[in-house]
Amino acid sequence: MSGEKWVERLRGAVQGQLLLPEDQGYDTARQVWNAMIDRRPAAILHCVCADDVVVAVKTAVAYGLAVSVRGGGHNVAGTAVSDGGLMIDLSSLRSVQVDAKRQRAWVEGGATLRDLDAATQAQGLATPGGVVSSTGVAGLTLGGGFGWLSRLHGLTSDNLLSVELVLADGSQVRASAEDHSDLFWGLRGGSGNFGIATKFEFALHPIGPEILFGPTVYPLEDAPAVLRHYEAFALEAPRSCCVWANLMTAPPLPFLPEEFHGSKVLTLMQCCAGDPEEGRRLLAPLRKFSTPLGDAVMPRPYTEAQSILDAAYDKGARNYWRSHNFLRLEDPLPDTLCELAADLPTPESDILISQLGGAIADRAPGDSAYPHRQTNFAITPGVRWRDPAEDEARIAWLRTASDALAAQAEAGSYVNFISEREGRAQEAYGANYGRLTALKAEYDPENLFRCNQNVVPA
């Protein structure tokens, strides 16, 4: 393969390293967060500047190569890697520049949330991100992005001010509300369908340095009642409060009595973004209900809150997820959830309930490509396991659980939480799909960027 003309063209024109299947480091470079992904690109280019990305795109077009793009490599569908194509790896592009006075950050396309939060919190600022610090900023943002601050300040993409992008013809553009505004609309939720984002500009907000944050854990037998109380609190909660619920197997947490380690539990992960003492007052109506097994809600640095779930979602497990939208957690849903939780197939599997609403719902579904503005709860059953021999059984369990939830759910699914790489785009984008297909036809008519939840050009 080293004699291929496109290989020589790339090697002679880029500053970054080009890895071929026979090269040392290739197998490590093709591994991503989800260990189910075992694809073999024809080559992997570690870009060190935007010009490398331009050369890569132009070479791929000239030689008919499929393209995949790696930012953080955290996508559950493994869209960063494709068989036989050119993998454009941005993981070396991780700089974050902060202007504290203007409350702005400029973030390169390979940065993770850990990179972003460390730089912004040094100035007492933050922008809404996800909840696992190894998540890539690019993929999160382009899919919409929600986390602990989203009820207060909106989606990650709602805080996006501009994107520097390499298009399918190799040209570089800046998309914002003023420049290429149609493209900017699509980039805020439309995933990687329109180009390769090399730099993002975000609005920042004063946060921390400490917030009230942590888990309260209840036994599974109490979970249906706790979930009903949780829903009542969540629907009326102030925007500074965000509470996610997780039906899971209890790990050996130090604040849990040892006899409950390994038992099925409901965890309420609570966050209040303002003054911690005010947070205690605001969370009191939720916390006074029922008797928990253990509690570790306390003032913590914001960066600790952003990384507290890292161990639960670490790299190296095999993952399969589905996501469903709900306006309410109405009966019989709490019982359905707890019945499924009692049958979780592995200790690492869970059923995650993300509280949305608040500032997310301030915008109309058509204001950006992300359409699920009225969703109050996103429920994501996820299976995690280690042995490839268990793939078929684990995926079958997840699909059965997903079908049980889908029967009670609203239409739609969060694009970043879909394990299948193909065929789910209309479900992810809803009524915005038609506008996205027209946008795709304008900016990527040959569908070069198709290793994603693909929007087909109109």
C-alpha positions as CSV (number, residue, x, y, z in Angstrom):
1,M,0.0,0.0,0.0
2,S,2.9,2.3,0.6
3,G,3.3,2.6,-3.2
4,E,-0.2,4.0,-3.7
5,K,-0.2,7.4,-5.4
6,W,-2.5,8.9,-2.8
7,V,-0.3,7.8,0.0
8,E,2.7,9.5,-1.5
9,R,0.7,12.6,-2.2
10,L,-0.4,12.8,1.4
11,R,3.0,12.1,2.9
12,G,4.5,14.8,0.7
13,A,2.0,17.5,1.6
14,V,1.1,17.2,5.3
15,Q,2.9,18.0,8.5
16,G,1.2,15.3,10.5
17,Q,2.0,11.6,10.7
18,L,0.4,9.1,8.2
19,L,-0.1,5.6,9.6
20,L,-0.7,2.6,7.3
21,P,-1.9,-0.9,8.5
22,E,1.7,-2.2,8.5
23,D,3.0,0.7,10.6
24,Q,3.7,0.5,14.4
25,G,1.0,2.4,16.2
26,Y,-1.7,1.8,13.6
27,D,-3.7,-0.7,15.7
28,T,-3.7,1.7,18.7
29,A,-4.7,4.6,16.6
30,R,-7.7,2.9,15.2
31,Q,-9.1,2.0,18.6
32,V,-11.9,4.3,20.0
33,W,-13.9,4.4,23.2
34,N,-16.4,1.7,22.2
35,A,-14.5,-1.6,22.1
36,M,-17.1,-3.1,19.7
37,I,-15.6,-1.0,16.9
38,D,-13.0,-3.1,15.1
39,R,-12.7,-1.4,11.7
40,R,-9.5,-1.1,9.6
41,P,-9.0,2.2,7.7
42,A,-6.7,2.2,4.7
43,A,-4.7,4.9,6.4
44,I,-4.9,7.2,9.5
45,L,-3.7,10.8,9.3
46,H,-2.8,12.5,12.5
47,C,-3.5,16.1,11.6
48,V,-1.5,18.9,13.3
49,C,-3.1,21.9,11.6
50,A,-6.2,22.8,9.6
51,D,-4.1,22.7,6.4
52,D,-3.5,19.0,7.0
53,V,-7.3,18.5,7.0
54,V,-7.6,20.4,3.7
55,V,-5.0,18.2,2.1
56,A,-6.7,15.0,3.4
57,V,-10.1,16.0,2.1
58,K,-8.8,17.0,-1.3
59,T,-6.8,13.7,-1.6
60,A,-9.8,11.7,-0.5
61,V,-12.0,13.3,-3.2
62,A,-9.3,13.0,-5.9
63,Y,-8.8,9.3,-5.2
64,G,-12.3,8.2,-4.3
65,L,-11.5,7.4,-0.6
66,A,-14.2,7.2,2.0
67,V,-13.6,9.6,4.9
68,S,-14.1,9.2,8.6
69,V,-13.3,11.9,11.2
70,R,-12.0,11.4,14.8
71,G,-12.3,14.1,17.3
72,G,-12.5,12.6,20.8
73,G,-13.3,9.1,19.5
74,H,-16.1,8.8,22.0
75,N,-19.1,8.3,19.7
76,V,-20.9,5.1,20.7
77,A,-21.5,4.2,17.0
78,G,-17.7,4.5,16.3
79,T,-18.2,6.8,13.4
80,A,-14.5,7.9,13.7
81,V,-13.4,4.7,12.0
82,S,-14.4,3.2,8.7
83,D,-13.1,0.1,6.8
84,G,-10.8,0.8,3.9
85,G,-11.1,4.6,4.0
86,L,-9.0,7.5,5.2
87,M,-9.4,8.3,8.9
88,I,-8.7,11.9,9.6
89,D,-7.6,12.1,13.2
90,L,-7.9,15.5,15.0
91,S,-6.8,14.3,18.4
92,S,-3.6,16.3,18.3
93,L,-5.6,19.6,17.8
94,R,-6.6,20.2,21.4
95,S,-5.8,23.8,22.2
96,V,-8.3,25.9,24.1
97,Q,-7.9,29.7,24.2
98,V,-10.1,31.7,26.7
99,D,-10.9,35.4,26.7
100,A,-12.2,35.9,30.2
101,K,-13.2,39.5,29.7
102,R,-15.4,38.7,26.7
103,Q,-16.4,35.3,28.1
104,R,-15.4,33.5,25.0
105,A,-13.4,30.3,24.3
106,W,-11.9,29.0,21.0
107,V,-11.5,25.3,21.0
108,E,-9.8,23.1,18.4
109,G,-11.6,20.1,16.9
110,G,-9.7,17.3,18.8
111,A,-10.2,18.8,22.3
112,T,-12.1,16.9,25.0
113,L,-14.3,18.3,27.7
114,R,-11.5,17.8,30.1
115,D,-9.4,20.2,28.0
116,L,-12.2,22.7,27.7
117,D,-13.2,22.6,31.4
118,A,-9.7,22.9,32.7
119,A,-9.0,26.0,30.6
120,T,-12.3,27.8,31.3
121,Q,-12.5,27.0,35.0
122,A,-9.1,28.6,35.4
123,Q,-11.1,31.8,34.7
124,G,-14.2,30.8,36.7
125,L,-16.1,30.2,33.5
126,A,-17.8,27.2,31.7
127,T,-20.0,26.3,28.8
128,P,-22.5,23.5,28.9
129,G,-20.9,20.2,28.1
130,G,-21.5,16.5,28.5
131,V,-21.0,14.5,31.7
132,V,-17.9,12.4,30.9
133,S,-14.7,14.4,30.6
134,S,-13.2,12.2,27.9
135,T,-16.0,13.1,25.5
136,G,-14.9,15.1,22.4
137,V,-16.1,18.7,22.2
138,A,-16.6,18.4,18.4
139,G,-18.9,15.4,18.3
140,L,-20.8,16.5,21.4
141,T,-21.4,20.0,20.0
142,L,-22.3,19.0,16.4
143,G,-24.9,16.6,17.8
144,G,-26.5,19.1,20.1
145,G,-24.8,18.3,23.5
146,F,-26.4,18.4,26.9
147,G,-25.2,18.0,30.5
148,W,-25.4,19.5,34.0
149,L,-25.6,23.1,32.9
150,S,-28.0,22.7,30.0
151,R,-31.2,23.5,31.9
152,L,-29.5,26.8,32.9
153,H,-27.7,27.8,29.7
154,G,-29.0,25.5,26.9
155,L,-27.3,22.9,24.8
156,T,-23.6,23.0,24.0
157,S,-24.6,23.9,20.4
158,D,-26.8,26.8,21.7
159,N,-23.7,28.3,23.1
160,L,-21.8,28.0,19.8
161,L,-20.9,31.3,18.2
162,S,-18.9,30.2,15.2
163,V,-17.3,27.1,13.6
164,E,-14.2,27.0,11.3
165,L,-14.9,24.2,8.9
166,V,-13.3,22.3,6.0
167,L,-15.9,21.6,3.4
168,A,-16.1,18.6,1.0
169,D,-14.4,20.6,-1.8
170,G,-11.4,21.3,0.5
171,S,-12.3,25.0,1.1
172,Q,-12.3,26.5,4.5
173,V,-15.2,28.6,5.8
174,R,-16.3,30.2,9.0
175,A,-20.0,29.6,9.8
176,S,-21.8,31.8,12.3
177,A,-25.1,33.7,12.6
178,E,-23.6,36.3,10.2
179,D,-21.6,34.1,7.8
180,H,-23.0,31.0,6.1
181,S,-25.9,31.2,8.5
182,D,-27.7,28.3,6.8
183,L,-24.7,26.1,7.4
184,F,-24.5,27.3,11.0
185,W,-28.1,26.2,11.5
186,G,-27.2,22.7,10.3
187,L,-24.0,22.4,12.4
188,R,-26.0,22.9,15.6
189,G,-27.3,19.4,15.8
190,G,-26.7,18.0,12.3
191,S,-23.6,16.0,13.4
192,G,-20.7,15.6,11.1
193,N,-22.7,15.7,7.8
194,F,-21.4,19.0,6.4
195,G,-17.6,19.2,6.9
196,I,-14.8,18.8,9.3
197,A,-14.8,21.3,12.2
198,T,-11.3,22.4,13.1
199,K,-12.2,25.2,15.6
200,F,-15.2,26.2,17.7
201,E,-16.0,29.5,19.4
202,F,-18.2,29.3,22.5
203,A,-20.0,31.7,24.8
204,L,-19.0,31.2,28.5
205,H,-20.8,31.7,31.7
206,P,-19.6,32.3,35.3
207,I,-19.7,28.9,37.1
208,G,-18.1,27.6,40.3
209,P,-15.4,27.1,41.3
210,E,-17.6,24.9,43.6
211,I,-21.1,23.7,42.9
212,L,-23.5,21.4,44.9
213,F,-23.2,18.0,43.3
214,G,-23.3,14.3,44.0
215,P,-25.4,11.1,44.2
216,T,-28.2,9.9,46.5
217,V,-28.8,6.1,46.2
218,Y,-32.0,4.2,46.8
219,P,-32.8,0.5,46.8
220,L,-34.6,-0.8,43.7
221,E,-37.7,-1.7,45.6
222,D,-38.2,1.9,46.4
223,A,-37.4,3.1,43.0
224,P,-40.9,3.3,41.4
225,A,-42.1,5.7,44.2
226,V,-38.9,7.7,44.1
227,L,-39.1,8.1,40.3
228,R,-42.7,9.4,40.6
229,H,-41.5,11.9,43.2
230,Y,-38.5,12.8,41.1
231,E,-40.7,13.5,38.1
232,A,-42.9,15.9,40.1
233,F,-39.8,17.7,41.4
234,A,-38.1,17.8,37.9
235,L,-41.1,19.3,36.1
236,E,-41.1,22.3,38.6
237,A,-37.4,22.5,39.3
238,P,-35.5,25.8,39.0
239,R,-33.2,26.0,36.0
240,S,-30.1,26.0,38.2
241,C,-31.0,22.5,39.3
242,C,-30.4,19.4,37.1
243,V,-31.0,15.9,38.4
244,W,-30.3,12.8,36.4
245,A,-31.6,9.4,37.5
246,N,-29.8,6.1,36.9
247,L,-31.0,2.6,37.4
248,M,-27.9,0.6,37.8
249,T,-25.9,-2.0,39.8
250,A,-24.3,-0.3,42.8
251,P,-20.5,-0.2,42.6
252,P,-18.4,-0.3,45.8
253,L,-18.9,3.3,46.6
254,P,-17.4,4.4,50.0
255,F,-20.6,6.0,51.2
256,L,-22.7,2.9,50.6
257,P,-22.9,0.1,53.2
258,E,-20.9,-2.9,51.9
259,E,-23.9,-5.2,52.0
260,F,-25.5,-3.1,49.1
261,H,-22.5,-3.3,46.8
262,G,-23.6,-5.2,43.7
263,S,-27.3,-4.7,44.3
264,K,-29.7,-3.0,41.9
265,V,-30.3,0.6,42.9
266,L,-31.6,4.0,41.7
267,T,-29.1,6.8,41.8
268,L,-30.2,10.5,41.7
269,M,-27.2,12.5,40.5
270,Q,-28.0,16.1,41.6
271,C,-26.4,19.3,40.4
272,C,-27.1,22.9,41.5
273,A,-25.0,25.4,39.5
274,G,-25.3,28.4,41.9
275,D,-24.3,29.0,45.5
276,P,-24.1,25.6,47.2
277,E,-26.1,26.7,50.2
278,E,-28.9,28.0,47.9
279,G,-28.6,24.6,46.2
280,R,-29.4,22.8,49.4
281,R,-32.5,24.8,49.8
282,L,-33.6,24.2,46.2
283,L,-33.0,20.5,46.3
284,A,-34.6,20.0,49.7
285,P,-38.1,19.0,48.3
286,L,-36.5,16.2,46.3
287,R,-34.1,15.0,49.1
288,K,-36.7,14.8,51.9
289,F,-38.5,11.9,50.1
290,S,-37.9,8.3,51.2
291,T,-34.8,7.0,53.0
292,P,-31.7,6.5,50.9
293,L,-29.0,3.8,51.2
294,G,-26.4,6.5,51.0
295,D,-25.7,10.1,50.0
296,A,-22.7,12.1,48.8
297,V,-24.2,15.4,47.7
298,M,-21.7,18.1,48.7
299,P,-19.9,21.2,47.4
300,R,-17.4,20.0,44.8
301,P,-15.2,21.8,42.2
302,Y,-17.1,22.0,38.9
303,T,-14.2,20.0,37.2
304,E,-14.8,17.2,39.7
305,A,-18.5,17.1,38.9
306,Q,-17.6,16.9,35.2
307,S,-15.4,13.9,35.7
308,I,-17.2,12.0,38.5
309,L,-18.8,9.5,36.0
310,D,-15.6,8.9,34.0
311,A,-14.9,5.5,35.7
312,A,-18.4,4.3,35.1
313,Y,-18.1,5.0,31.3
314,D,-14.4,4.3,30.8
315,K,-12.8,3.3,27.5
316,G,-12.5,-0.4,26.7
317,A,-15.9,-1.8,27.3
318,R,-18.3,-2.9,24.5
319,N,-21.3,-0.6,24.3
320,Y,-24.7,-0.7,22.8
321,W,-27.3,2.1,23.5
322,R,-30.7,3.4,22.4
323,S,-32.2,6.7,23.3
324,H,-35.9,7.7,23.8
325,N,-37.7,11.0,24.4
326,F,-40.3,11.5,27.1
327,L,-42.4,14.5,28.2
328,R,-43.4,12.8,31.4
329,L,-42.5,9.7,33.4
330,E,-46.2,8.7,33.7
331,D,-47.5,5.3,34.8
332,P,-46.7,2.6,33.9
333,L,-43.3,3.9,32.9
334,P,-41.7,3.9,36.4
335,D,-42.7,0.2,36.9
336,T,-41.4,-0.6,33.4
337,L,-38.1,1.0,34.1
338,C,-37.7,-0.9,37.4
339,E,-38.6,-4.2,35.9
340,L,-36.0,-3.7,33.2
341,A,-33.4,-2.6,35.8
342,A,-34.0,-5.8,37.8
343,D,-32.9,-7.7,34.7
344,L,-29.8,-5.6,33.7
345,P,-27.5,-8.1,32.0
346,T,-24.1,-6.9,33.3
347,P,-22.9,-4.9,36.3
348,E,-21.8,-2.1,34.0
349,S,-25.2,-1.8,32.2
350,D,-27.7,0.9,33.2
351,I,-30.8,2.9,32.3
352,L,-30.0,6.6,32.4
353,I,-32.7,9.3,32.7
354,S,-31.4,12.7,31.6
355,Q,-33.4,15.7,32.8
356,L,-33.7,18.3,30.1
357,G,-36.1,21.3,29.7
358,G,-35.3,24.7,31.1
359,A,-33.2,26.8,28.7
360,I,-33.2,24.0,26.1
361,A,-36.9,24.5,25.6
362,D,-36.6,28.3,25.1
363,R,-35.8,27.8,21.4
364,A,-38.2,26.4,18.8
365,P,-37.5,23.0,17.3
366,G,-36.6,24.7,14.0
367,D,-34.2,27.2,15.4
368,S,-31.3,24.8,14.9
369,A,-30.9,21.3,13.5
370,Y,-31.4,19.7,17.0
371,P,-35.2,19.2,17.1
372,H,-36.0,17.8,20.5
373,R,-36.7,21.0,22.3
374,Q,-39.8,19.9,24.2
375,T,-38.3,16.7,25.6
376,N,-38.2,16.8,29.4
377,F,-36.5,13.4,29.9
378,A,-34.1,11.4,27.6
379,I,-34.0,7.8,28.7
380,T,-31.0,5.8,27.5
381,P,-30.8,2.1,28.2
382,G,-27.1,1.1,27.7
383,V,-25.5,-2.3,27.8
384,R,-21.7,-2.5,28.6
385,W,-19.8,-5.8,28.6
386,R,-16.2,-7.0,27.9
387,D,-16.4,-10.4,26.2
388,P,-17.0,-10.4,22.4
389,A,-18.7,-13.8,22.7
390,E,-21.6,-12.1,24.5
391,D,-22.3,-9.6,21.7
392,E,-25.4,-11.2,20.3
393,A,-27.1,-11.8,23.7
394,R,-26.3,-8.3,25.0
395,I,-27.5,-6.5,21.9
396,A,-30.7,-8.6,21.9
397,W,-31.4,-7.6,25.6
398,L,-30.9,-4.0,24.8
399,R,-33.2,-4.1,21.8
400,T,-36.0,-5.8,23.8
401,A,-35.6,-3.2,26.5
402,S,-35.6,-0.4,23.9
403,D,-38.8,-1.7,22.4
404,A,-40.5,-1.7,25.8
405,L,-39.6,1.9,26.3
406,A,-40.4,3.0,22.7
407,A,-44.0,1.9,23.2
408,Q,-44.4,4.7,25.8
409,A,-42.1,7.3,24.3
410,E,-42.4,10.3,22.1
411,A,-41.0,10.2,18.6
412,G,-37.3,10.9,18.1
413,S,-33.9,10.0,19.4
414,Y,-30.7,11.9,20.4
415,V,-28.2,11.5,17.6
416,N,-25.2,11.2,19.9
417,F,-26.7,8.2,21.7
418,I,-27.5,6.0,18.7
419,S,-25.3,2.8,18.4
420,E,-26.3,2.0,14.8
421,R,-24.2,3.9,12.4
422,E,-26.8,4.0,9.6
423,G,-30.5,4.3,9.0
424,R,-31.6,6.4,12.0
425,A,-31.1,10.0,10.7
426,Q,-34.8,10.7,10.2
427,E,-35.5,9.6,13.7
428,A,-32.8,11.8,15.1
429,Y,-33.7,15.0,13.2
430,G,-37.5,14.7,12.9
431,A,-39.2,17.6,11.1
432,N,-35.8,19.2,10.4
433,Y,-34.6,16.3,8.2
434,G,-35.9,17.8,5.0
435,R,-34.1,21.1,5.5
436,L,-31.0,19.1,6.4
437,T,-31.1,17.1,3.1
438,A,-31.3,20.4,1.1
439,L,-28.4,21.8,3.1
440,K,-26.4,18.6,2.4
441,A,-27.1,18.9,-1.3
442,E,-25.6,22.4,-1.3
443,Y,-22.5,21.7,0.9
444,D,-21.8,18.0,0.3
445,P,-23.7,16.9,-2.8
446,E,-21.5,13.7,-3.3
447,N,-22.0,12.7,0.4
448,L,-18.3,12.6,1.2
449,F,-19.1,12.9,4.9
450,R,-21.2,9.8,5.3
451,C,-19.6,7.9,8.1
452,N,-22.2,9.3,10.6
453,Q,-25.9,9.3,11.1
454,N,-26.1,10.2,7.5
455,V,-28.3,12.9,6.0
456,V,-28.7,11.9,2.3
457,P,-28.4,14.9,-0.1
458,A,-31.7,15.9,-1.5
